[in-house]
Amino acid sequence: MQGITLSQFSLRSAIYSGSNSRALVPDLIKGLGAKRVVLFSDRGLEKAGVVEKVAQIFELTSKGAGPELAGIYVDIAQDAESRSVNEALRYAREVGADGLLAVGGGSVLDTVKGVKFAMHKGLTDIKEAIPGGFLYEQFPQATQIPIPHIAVPTTAGTGSEVSPIAVIFNEDSQMKGNIINPFISADIAVLDPELTVGLPPAITAFTGFDALTHAIEAFASPNANALTDAHALHAIRLIEKNLPVVVSDGSNVHARMEMLQASLMGITAFSFALNAIPVHNFAHAYGAIFRIPHGLANAVFLPVVIENVPDLYLPKVKELASALRVTFNEVDDNETVLAKVIEKIRELQHKTGLPSDFSQYSLTEGDLERVALAVAKDPAAAAFPMAPELIRAVGQQVVPIGVK
């Protein structure tokens, strides 16, 4: 009899969902033991009024009864740059923060994970934690991080509020590094769909495709199991149904709520089935070098990579097709069904206004050569190395012919 491979699954964060659930934040973080909280966000969300919506809740708590909002830090850059992490860390120490509140998309959420990790380890430069670009700490080497931490996602994409992974950009090496630690995620995730209704259609679309990519790569992973499949398949169903709705009508709070929960389920499946992630491998490399938003990179690469690496997706393709509401006959072979899945993903791309290539970035043949090396060197390549010919073939499909 064949043995069962060891797997590990965890959803450590408590999850509060619902309209205006942000009102719970001061009481929740007080319950975690925080007295001086820093709210971390970015300039775009400050301008959109989201930062103020969360900050004002602390003014409603009776003086001396609740935690104090010790400061607001909004200078966080795209891709959770090491510089942003280090400056946010310095600010948190300056104001004597003992609690962290992250309000934003993946860059903000990952930056705050970096701040938390550095505070716990006594670091001043997050790059010290990941000199080789990858740090994998697992229990029991990884220990509880006793810093109260709440995350409020404003995009339905990365699911970073509950994942044990922080992706941090290293400006020196021009690569994205990964810290994986089971205690790095937020203690509590607060999913308030009201905070996502103002997200522009384009960002809504590509962050939604990021969540879809997490779910599909998790489902296709050699390390997938019943627990990860349950999360992955339902995330795919919810995204297929709700993403076109939230792109065309951003004020649909019900669809926004379902997207937030789908995003959370997608990353949960992805984190605990983590193995072969060729779509993310390409997205990391192209995103780091050309500063393409992560969700947009995933959206462009998803159908192209599935088409070029079919063997990874064929074994369970009929279940995947059903989750995407692709119609097929039971007698259809897997190759036929996979072609229909790819077509469905391209339809979803088109329906949500996303591009099918990177023509807007004016990349050159020289850029393609440079990025091919980054694809091969990305930490994701360790689990699923790809031949140089395959890397080039995929690159030529996403960079239009006729580039200078």
Summary of the structure (lengths in Angstrom):
residues: 404
radius of gyration: 20.6
end to end distance: 57.8
largest distance: 68.3
contacts: 1468
relative contact order: 0.11
helix: 54%
strand: 12%
